[in-house]
Amino acid sequence: MFVEKYGPWALIAGGSEGIGASFARKIASSGVNVFLLARKPQPLEEVAQQIRQTTPVTVRAASVDLSAPDLAPRVAELTAGLEIGMVVYNAGAESKMVPFLDRPMPELMRLIGVNVIGPTTLLHDLAGKMRVRRRGGIIVVGSMAGFAGGSRMAVYTASKAYEQMLTESLWWELRPFGINVLMLIAGTTNTPAMARMGIKLEGTGNPVMEPDAVAQEGLENLENGPTWVAGAHNRAALPYMCTPDRKAAVEMVSASADAMG
């Protein structure tokens, strides 16, 4: 049933590591061919080779900058002739935690490109083709940080909020066409991106999830949109993030960010 609903191809943007790589492995193990997109070619090819060695599906991989202005024609060229039944957008992790005014504008614009322009561009094209076929699945991986602003990650929190609103809107718009859409919210997760940032995962009071567990919850709840928060501890924290007392929410997120790095 999974292959019939979401195959024969799944495109995973940000599929070279962390949650994206976990999605790629799990989707491939279900019998769906996977097309991996990411910026860094070496880790991308390592994940592709691992999947080829452990599953019988076809795997393609391409180095693509999801913030590039030519993203739409580039992806159209790469996927020409392929029937993409599932899209997982898992790009846009923060690379550093620095005050807004101390970051160069090109860095901020690239983050906006990956978290705002990238998913808008990909989903506009690929969801349109799903609508014609009247079936498909879309998972966009967001962040608990998208629920409230926080110190030293202003553009990250803002762009993740955009992703959430976009995805929730598409959940409603695409339901009549047999397309399941899910905004998967991840909390603190043990990913290579977090390690590169030098984030302290232990001793902060924030429970840490593994990428496989986050991806598994996403696949299990694809039909339970528009939004699923991975991890019972993160779901328990949600009322404090979404409170009308925005001062308290921002203070909490900022304190958590300060504790981690």
C-alpha contacts under 8 A as a table, 3 or more apart, distances in Angstrom:
res1	aa1	res2	aa2	distance
1	M	4	E	5.06
1	M	5	K	6.05
2	F	5	K	5.23
2	F	6	Y	5.80
2	F	7	G	7.27
2	F	30	S	7.06
3	V	6	Y	5.26
3	V	7	G	4.52
3	V	8	P	6.25
3	V	30	S	7.15
3	V	31	G	6.37
3	V	32	V	5.79
4	E	7	G	5.78
4	E	8	P	7.49
5	K	85	G	7.23
5	K	135	R	6.28
5	K	136	G	6.00
5	K	137	G	7.85
6	Y	9	W	7.39
6	Y	10	A	7.29
6	Y	32	V	7.59
6	Y	84	I	7.89
6	Y	85	G	4.40
6	Y	86	M	5.24
6	Y	135	R	7.34
6	Y	136	G	5.08
6	Y	137	G	6.02
7	G	10	A	6.53
7	G	32	V	5.36
7	G	33	N	7.24
7	G	83	E	7.52
7	G	84	I	6.80
7	G	85	G	4.81
7	G	86	M	6.79
7	G	136	G	7.94
8	P	32	V	5.40
8	P	33	N	5.96
8	P	83	E	6.35
8	P	84	I	6.73
8	P	85	G	6.32
9	W	32	V	5.69
9	W	33	N	4.66
9	W	34	V	5.59
9	W	35	F	7.11
9	W	82	L	7.00
9	W	83	E	5.96
9	W	84	I	4.70
9	W	85	G	5.68
9	W	86	M	6.73
10	A	27	I	7.67
10	A	32	V	6.61
10	A	33	N	6.16
10	A	34	V	4.85
10	A	35	F	6.13
10	A	84	I	5.55
10	A	85	G	5.86
10	A	86	M	4.49
10	A	87	V	5.70
10	A	88	V	7.59
11	L	34	V	5.90
11	L	35	F	4.74
11	L	36	L	6.05
11	L	37	L	7.47
11	L	84	I	6.66
11	L	86	M	6.27
11	L	87	V	4.90
11	L	88	V	6.29
12	I	15	G	5.32
12	I	20	G	6.69
12	I	23	F	7.70
12	I	24	A	6.68
12	I	34	V	7.19
12	I	35	F	6.20
12	I	36	L	5.05
12	I	37	L	6.11
12	I	87	V	5.94
12	I	88	V	4.71
12	I	89	Y	6.07
12	I	90	N	7.25
13	A	20	G	7.25
13	A	36	L	6.22
13	A	37	L	4.73
13	A	38	A	6.10
13	A	87	V	7.77
13	A	88	V	6.16
13	A	89	Y	4.88
13	A	90	N	5.70
13	A	91	A	6.21
14	G	17	E	7.28
14	G	20	G	5.51
14	G	21	A	7.73
14	G	36	L	7.30
14	G	37	L	5.77
14	G	38	A	4.78
14	G	39	R	7.81
14	G	89	Y	6.71
14	G	90	N	5.02
14	G	91	A	4.66
15	G	18	G	7.81
15	G	19	I	7.71
15	G	20	G	4.17
15	G	21	A	4.66
15	G	23	F	7.64
15	G	24	A	6.49
15	G	36	L	5.27
15	G	37	L	5.89
15	G	38	A	6.07
15	G	44	L	6.85
15	G	47	V	7.91
15	G	90	N	7.19
16	S	20	G	6.54
16	S	21	A	5.42
16	S	36	L	7.22
16	S	37	L	7.41
16	S	38	A	6.01
16	S	40	K	7.61
16	S	43	P	5.46
16	S	44	L	4.20
16	S	45	E	7.65
16	S	46	E	7.84
16	S	47	V	6.09
17	E	20	G	5.86
17	E	21	A	4.69
17	E	22	S	7.55
17	E	43	P	7.04
17	E	44	L	7.50
17	E	47	V	7.51
17	E	191	T	7.58
17	E	192	P	7.03
18	G	21	A	5.49
18	G	22	S	6.41
18	G	190	N	7.75
18	G	191	T	4.87
18	G	192	P	6.31
18	G	193	A	7.70
18	G	211	P	5.60
19	I	22	S	5.01
19	I	23	F	6.22
19	I	90	N	7.17
19	I	191	T	7.35
19	I	211	P	4.52
19	I	212	D	6.66
19	I	214	V	6.88
19	I	215	A	6.08
20	G	23	F	5.10
20	G	24	A	6.26
20	G	88	V	7.70
20	G	89	Y	7.92
20	G	90	N	5.57
20	G	91	A	7.95
20	G	215	A	7.83
21	A	24	A	4.96
21	A	25	R	6.28
21	A	47	V	6.71
22	S	25	R	5.27
22	S	26	K	6.19
22	S	211	P	6.21
22	S	212	D	5.29
22	S	215	A	6.13
23	F	26	K	5.20
23	F	27	I	5.94
23	F	88	V	7.84
23	F	212	D	7.58
23	F	215	A	5.44
23	F	216	Q	7.71
24	A	27	I	5.32
24	A	28	A	6.02
24	A	34	V	6.61
24	A	36	L	7.59
25	R	28	A	5.19
25	R	29	S	6.14
25	R	51	I	6.20
26	K	29	S	5.10
26	K	30	S	6.54
26	K	215	A	8.00
26	K	216	Q	7.80
27	I	30	S	5.17
27	I	31	G	6.94
27	I	32	V	5.99
27	I	33	N	7.90
27	I	34	V	7.48
28	A	31	G	5.26
28	A	32	V	5.08
28	A	33	N	5.93
28	A	34	V	6.30
28	A	51	I	7.19
28	A	55	T	6.75
28	A	57	V	6.37
29	S	32	V	7.36
29	S	55	T	6.16
31	G	55	T	7.97
31	G	56	P	7.67
31	G	57	V	6.18
32	V	57	V	6.53
33	N	57	V	5.09
33	N	58	T	5.02
33	N	59	V	5.97
34	V	57	V	7.60
34	V	58	T	6.66
34	V	59	V	5.10
34	V	60	R	6.46
35	F	59	V	5.85
35	F	60	R	4.65
35	F	61	A	5.55
35	F	62	A	7.89
36	L	44	L	7.20
36	L	48	A	7.51
36	L	59	V	7.68
36	L	60	R	6.18
36	L	61	A	4.55
36	L	62	A	6.42
37	L	44	L	7.51
37	L	61	A	5.92
37	L	62	A	5.27
37	L	63	S	5.94
37	L	64	V	5.93
38	A	41	P	7.16
38	A	44	L	6.53
38	A	62	A	6.87
38	A	63	S	5.28
38	A	64	V	5.41
38	A	65	D	6.77
38	A	66	L	7.57
39	R	63	S	4.94
39	R	64	V	4.99
39	R	65	D	5.09
39	R	66	L	7.51
40	K	43	P	6.35
40	K	44	L	6.36
40	K	63	S	6.17
41	P	44	L	5.04
41	P	45	E	6.08
41	P	62	A	7.23
41	P	63	S	5.31
42	Q	45	E	5.31
42	Q	46	E	6.32
43	P	46	E	4.95
43	P	47	V	6.36
44	L	47	V	5.44
44	L	48	A	6.34
44	L	61	A	6.76
44	L	62	A	7.77
44	L	63	S	7.61
45	E	48	A	4.87
45	E	49	Q	6.02
45	E	61	A	6.66
46	E	49	Q	5.19
46	E	50	Q	6.23
47	V	50	Q	5.10
47	V	51	I	6.32
48	A	51	I	5.28
48	A	52	R	6.24
48	A	59	V	6.22
48	A	60	R	7.08
48	A	61	A	6.67
49	Q	52	R	5.01
49	Q	53	Q	6.21
50	Q	53	Q	5.22
50	Q	54	T	6.38
51	I	54	T	5.21
51	I	55	T	5.78
51	I	59	V	7.38
52	R	55	T	5.64
52	R	56	P	6.70
52	R	57	V	6.99
52	R	58	T	7.18
52	R	59	V	6.57
53	Q	56	P	7.90
64	V	71	L	7.78
65	D	68	A	5.42
65	D	71	L	7.34
66	L	71	L	6.26
66	L	91	A	7.98
66	L	113	G	7.15
66	L	114	V	5.42
66	L	118	G	5.33
67	S	71	L	7.19
67	S	110	R	6.00
67	S	111	L	7.74
67	S	112	I	7.85
67	S	113	G	4.29
67	S	114	V	4.69
67	S	117	I	6.78
67	S	118	G	5.85
68	A	71	L	5.45
68	A	113	G	7.41
69	P	72	A	7.86
70	D	73	P	5.84
70	D	74	R	6.10
71	L	74	R	5.12
71	L	75	V	6.07
71	L	118	G	7.54
71	L	121	T	7.46
72	A	75	V	5.45
72	A	76	A	6.10
72	A	121	T	6.25
72	A	122	L	6.77
72	A	125	D	7.71
73	P	76	A	4.92
73	P	77	E	6.05
74	R	77	E	5.24
74	R	78	L	6.32
75	V	78	L	4.98
75	V	79	T	6.03
75	V	122	L	7.96
76	A	79	T	5.36
76	A	80	A	5.84
77	E	80	A	5.32
79	T	82	L	5.37
84	I	87	V	7.32
84	I	126	L	7.18
84	I	130	M	7.68
85	G	130	M	6.68
85	G	135	R	7.24
85	G	136	G	4.76
85	G	137	G	6.43
86	M	136	G	5.59
86	M	137	G	4.65
86	M	138	I	5.68
87	V	126	L	7.84
87	V	137	G	6.44
87	V	138	I	4.85
87	V	139	I	6.32
88	V	138	I	5.91
88	V	139	I	4.74
88	V	140	V	5.79
88	V	141	V	7.59
89	Y	119	P	6.79
89	Y	138	I	8.00
89	Y	139	I	6.31
89	Y	140	V	4.73
89	Y	141	V	6.16
90	N	140	V	6.23
90	N	141	V	5.08
90	N	142	G	7.75
91	A	114	V	6.61
91	A	115	N	7.05
91	A	141	V	7.75
92	G	111	L	6.43
92	G	114	V	5.29
92	G	115	N	5.26
93	A	193	A	6.86
94	E	97	M	7.51
94	E	111	L	7.59
94	E	153	M	7.87
94	E	156	Y	6.41
94	E	193	A	7.73
95	S	193	A	7.05
95	S	196	R	7.54
95	S	197	M	6.01
96	K	197	M	5.57
97	M	152	R	5.04
97	M	153	M	5.85
97	M	197	M	7.80
97	M	261	G	7.59
98	V	102	D	6.51
98	V	103	R	6.53
98	V	152	R	4.66
98	V	153	M	6.81
99	P	102	D	5.36
99	P	103	R	6.75
99	P	151	S	7.02
99	P	152	R	4.26
99	P	153	M	7.01
99	P	154	A	7.84
100	F	103	R	5.72
100	F	152	R	6.24
100	F	153	M	7.12
100	F	154	A	6.31
100	F	155	V	7.55
101	L	104	P	7.91
103	R	107	E	6.89
103	R	108	L	7.16
104	P	107	E	5.59
104	P	108	L	6.79
105	M	108	L	5.11
105	M	109	M	6.11
106	P	109	M	5.08
106	P	110	R	6.10
107	E	110	R	5.20
107	E	111	L	6.40
108	L	111	L	5.15
108	L	112	I	6.32
108	L	155	V	6.74
109	M	112	I	4.98
109	M	113	G	6.00
110	R	113	G	4.80
110	R	114	V	6.27
111	L	114	V	5.27
111	L	115	N	6.11
111	L	155	V	7.47
111	L	156	Y	7.05
111	L	159	S	7.83
112	I	115	N	5.24
112	I	116	V	5.31
112	I	117	I	6.81
112	I	155	V	7.30
112	I	156	Y	7.87
112	I	159	S	6.17
113	G	116	V	5.51
113	G	117	I	4.74
113	G	118	G	5.90
114	V	117	I	6.09
114	V	118	G	4.86
114	V	119	P	7.32
115	N	118	G	6.02
115	N	119	P	6.52
115	N	159	S	5.62
115	N	160	K	6.57
115	N	162	Y	7.90
115	N	163	E	6.65
116	V	119	P	6.00
116	V	120	T	6.26
116	V	159	S	6.11
116	V	162	Y	6.70
116	V	163	E	6.52
117	I	120	T	5.24
117	I	121	T	5.94
118	G	121	T	5.30
118	G	122	L	6.19
119	P	122	L	5.20
119	P	123	L	5.80
119	P	163	E	7.51
120	T	123	L	5.50
120	T	124	H	5.98
120	T	166	L	7.90
121	T	124	H	5.40
121	T	125	D	6.62
122	L	125	D	5.51
122	L	126	L	6.05
123	L	126	L	5.17
123	L	127	A	5.18
123	L	128	G	7.61
124	H	127	A	5.76
124	H	128	G	6.09
125	D	128	G	5.38
125	D	129	K	6.84
126	L	129	K	5.31
126	L	130	M	6.48
127	A	130	M	4.86
127	A	131	R	6.10
128	G	131	R	5.11
128	G	132	V	6.64
129	K	132	V	5.23
129	K	133	R	6.56
130	M	133	R	5.06
130	M	134	R	5.83
130	M	135	R	5.71
130	M	136	G	5.71
130	M	179	I	7.22
131	R	134	R	4.79
131	R	135	R	6.71
131	R	174	L	7.28
131	R	177	F	5.71
131	R	178	G	7.82
131	R	179	I	7.32
134	R	177	F	4.70
134	R	178	G	5.20
134	R	179	I	6.72
135	R	177	F	6.49
135	R	178	G	4.65
135	R	179	I	4.92
135	R	180	N	7.95
136	G	178	G	6.81
136	G	179	I	4.65
136	G	180	N	6.37
137	G	179	I	5.45
137	G	180	N	4.72
137	G	181	V	5.81
137	G	222	L	7.51
138	I	179	I	7.58
138	I	180	N	6.25
138	I	181	V	4.67
138	I	182	L	6.20
139	I	181	V	5.99
139	I	182	L	4.85
139	I	183	M	5.91
139	I	184	L	6.63
139	I	218	G	7.44
139	I	222	L	7.28
140	V	163	E	7.60
140	V	167	T	6.99
140	V	182	L	6.44
140	V	183	M	5.06
140	V	184	L	6.00
141	V	183	M	6.10
141	V	184	L	4.79
141	V	185	I	5.95
141	V	186	A	6.91
142	G	146	G	7.17
142	G	160	K	5.94
142	G	163	E	6.91
142	G	164	Q	6.74
142	G	183	M	6.61
142	G	184	L	5.80
142	G	185	I	4.66
142	G	186	A	6.07
143	S	146	G	5.47
143	S	147	F	7.90
143	S	160	K	6.42
143	S	184	L	7.94
143	S	185	I	4.89
143	S	186	A	4.89
143	S	187	G	5.98
144	M	147	F	5.80
144	M	148	A	7.93
144	M	185	I	6.02
144	M	186	A	6.12
144	M	187	G	5.37
144	M	234	N	7.84
145	A	148	A	5.84
145	A	149	G	6.87
145	A	150	G	7.36
145	A	156	Y	7.82
145	A	157	T	5.22
145	A	160	K	7.16
145	A	187	G	7.96
145	A	253	V	7.29
146	G	149	G	7.23
146	G	156	Y	7.87
146	G	157	T	4.73
146	G	158	A	6.49
146	G	159	S	7.46
146	G	160	K	4.71
146	G	161	A	4.34
146	G	162	Y	8.00
146	G	164	Q	7.46
147	F	157	T	7.57
147	F	161	A	6.53
147	F	241	M	5.89
147	F	242	C	6.33
148	A	157	T	6.87
148	A	241	M	6.23
148	A	242	C	7.46
148	A	246	R	7.65
148	A	249	A	6.15
148	A	250	V	5.75
148	A	253	V	6.90
149	G	153	M	7.66
149	G	154	A	6.24
149	G	157	T	5.65
149	G	158	A	7.09
149	G	249	A	7.87
149	G	250	V	5.40
149	G	253	V	7.01
149	G	254	S	7.76
150	G	153	M	5.84
150	G	154	A	6.12
150	G	157	T	6.98
150	G	250	V	5.56
150	G	251	E	7.40
150	G	253	V	5.22
150	G	254	S	4.54
150	G	257	A	7.29
151	S	154	A	6.60
151	S	253	V	7.51
151	S	254	S	4.70
151	S	257	A	6.89
151	S	258	D	7.75
152	R	254	S	7.91
152	R	257	A	7.85
153	M	156	Y	5.21
153	M	157	T	6.13
154	A	157	T	5.48
154	A	158	A	6.20
155	V	158	A	5.00
155	V	159	S	5.94
156	Y	159	S	5.25
156	Y	160	K	6.12
157	T	160	K	5.19
157	T	161	A	6.20
158	A	161	A	5.16
158	A	162	Y	6.46
159	S	162	Y	4.99
159	S	163	E	6.39
160	K	163	E	5.00
160	K	164	Q	6.33
161	A	164	Q	5.14
161	A	165	M	6.35
162	Y	165	M	5.26
162	Y	166	L	6.10
163	E	166	L	5.18
163	E	167	T	6.09
164	Q	167	T	5.20
164	Q	168	E	6.04
164	Q	183	M	6.25
165	M	168	E	5.23
165	M	169	S	6.09
166	L	169	S	5.28
166	L	170	L	6.31
167	T	170	L	5.08
167	T	171	W	6.18
167	T	181	V	7.05
167	T	182	L	6.90
167	T	183	M	5.90
167	T	226	P	7.40
168	E	171	W	5.05
168	E	172	W	6.84
168	E	181	V	7.74
168	E	182	L	7.40
168	E	183	M	6.74
168	E	225	G	7.85
168	E	226	P	5.16
168	E	227	T	6.94
169	S	172	W	5.53
169	S	173	E	6.38
170	L	173	E	4.86
170	L	174	L	5.73
170	L	181	V	6.91
171	W	174	L	5.62
171	W	175	R	6.07
171	W	179	I	7.99
171	W	180	N	6.80
171	W	181	V	4.82
171	W	182	L	6.88
171	W	225	G	6.87
171	W	226	P	5.59
172	W	175	R	5.50
172	W	226	P	7.79
173	E	176	P	7.12
174	L	177	F	5.42
174	L	178	G	6.99
174	L	179	I	5.59
174	L	180	N	7.40
174	L	181	V	7.64
175	R	178	G	5.55
175	R	179	I	5.52
175	R	180	N	6.49
175	R	181	V	7.91
176	P	179	I	7.52
180	N	222	L	6.40
180	N	223	E	5.79
180	N	225	G	7.46
181	V	222	L	6.69
181	V	223	E	7.40
181	V	225	G	6.20
181	V	226	P	6.41
182	L	218	G	7.77
182	L	221	N	7.78
182	L	222	L	5.60
182	L	223	E	7.45
182	L	224	N	7.33
182	L	225	G	4.82
182	L	226	P	5.06
182	L	227	T	5.54
182	L	228	W	7.06
183	M	225	G	6.97
183	M	226	P	5.99
183	M	227	T	4.52
183	M	228	W	6.24
184	L	218	G	5.99
184	L	227	T	5.94
184	L	228	W	5.09
184	L	229	V	5.96
184	L	230	A	6.90
185	I	227	T	7.26
185	I	228	W	6.08
185	I	229	V	4.55
185	I	230	A	5.93
186	A	189	T	7.13
186	A	214	V	6.81
186	A	229	V	6.41
186	A	230	A	5.59
186	A	231	G	7.91
187	G	208	V	7.66
187	G	209	M	7.55
187	G	230	A	7.18
187	G	231	G	7.74
187	G	234	N	6.42
188	T	201	L	7.73
188	T	206	N	7.02
188	T	207	P	6.98
188	T	208	V	5.24
188	T	209	M	6.40
189	T	194	M	7.63
189	T	208	V	5.32
189	T	209	M	4.67
189	T	210	E	5.63
189	T	211	P	6.44
190	N	194	M	6.65
190	N	195	A	7.70
190	N	201	L	7.58
190	N	208	V	6.49
190	N	209	M	6.20
190	N	210	E	5.36
190	N	211	P	6.67
191	T	194	M	5.36
191	T	195	A	6.57
191	T	210	E	7.52
191	T	211	P	6.78
192	P	195	A	4.94
192	P	196	R	6.17
193	A	196	R	5.17
193	A	197	M	6.43
194	M	197	M	5.20
194	M	198	G	6.51
194	M	199	I	5.61
195	A	198	G	5.12
195	A	199	I	6.04
196	R	199	I	7.70
198	G	261	G	7.01
199	I	260	M	5.36
199	I	261	G	5.26
200	K	203	G	7.60
200	K	204	T	7.28
200	K	259	A	7.80
200	K	260	M	4.80
200	K	261	G	6.17
201	L	204	T	6.67
201	L	206	N	7.45
201	L	208	V	6.80
201	L	260	M	6.67
202	E	205	G	7.46
202	E	206	N	7.71
203	G	206	N	7.79
204	T	256	S	7.70
204	T	259	A	5.90
204	T	260	M	6.39
207	P	233	H	7.22
209	M	213	A	6.74
209	M	214	V	7.01
209	M	231	G	7.42
210	E	213	A	5.50
210	E	214	V	6.64
211	P	214	V	5.18
211	P	215	A	6.21
212	D	215	A	5.21
212	D	216	Q	6.03
213	A	216	Q	5.10
213	A	217	E	6.29
214	V	217	E	5.31
214	V	218	G	6.34
214	V	230	A	5.79
214	V	231	G	7.52
215	A	218	G	5.00
215	A	219	L	6.35
216	Q	219	L	5.28
216	Q	220	E	6.11
217	E	220	E	5.08
217	E	221	N	6.04
217	E	230	A	6.20
218	G	221	N	5.28
218	G	222	L	5.94
218	G	228	W	7.37
218	G	230	A	7.43
219	L	222	L	5.27
220	E	223	E	7.79
221	N	224	N	4.94
221	N	225	G	7.19
221	N	228	W	6.99
222	L	225	G	6.38
224	N	227	T	7.39
224	N	228	W	7.28
225	G	228	W	6.53
229	V	234	N	6.58
229	V	235	R	5.84
230	A	234	N	6.66
230	A	235	R	7.22
231	G	234	N	5.27
231	G	235	R	6.41
232	A	235	R	5.04
232	A	236	A	6.17
233	H	236	A	5.06
233	H	237	A	6.41
234	N	237	A	5.08
234	N	238	L	6.39
235	R	238	L	5.20
236	A	239	P	7.08
237	A	240	Y	5.60
237	A	241	M	6.66
238	L	241	M	5.05
238	L	242	C	6.11
239	P	242	C	5.22
239	P	243	T	5.79
240	Y	243	T	5.39
240	Y	248	A	7.96
240	Y	249	A	6.28
241	M	249	A	5.22
242	C	246	R	7.95
242	C	249	A	7.26
243	T	246	R	6.46
243	T	249	A	6.77
245	D	248	A	5.56
245	D	249	A	6.54
246	R	249	A	4.94
246	R	250	V	6.10
247	K	250	V	5.37
247	K	251	E	6.11
248	A	251	E	5.13
248	A	252	M	6.09
249	A	252	M	5.17
249	A	253	V	6.29
250	V	253	V	5.19
250	V	254	S	5.98
251	E	254	S	5.15
251	E	255	A	6.02
252	M	255	A	5.19
252	M	256	S	6.22
253	V	256	S	5.13
253	V	257	A	6.20
254	S	257	A	5.02
254	S	258	D	6.15
255	A	258	D	5.06
255	A	259	A	6.22
256	S	259	A	5.11
256	S	260	M	6.40
257	A	260	M	5.25
257	A	261	G	6.34
258	D	261	G	5.45
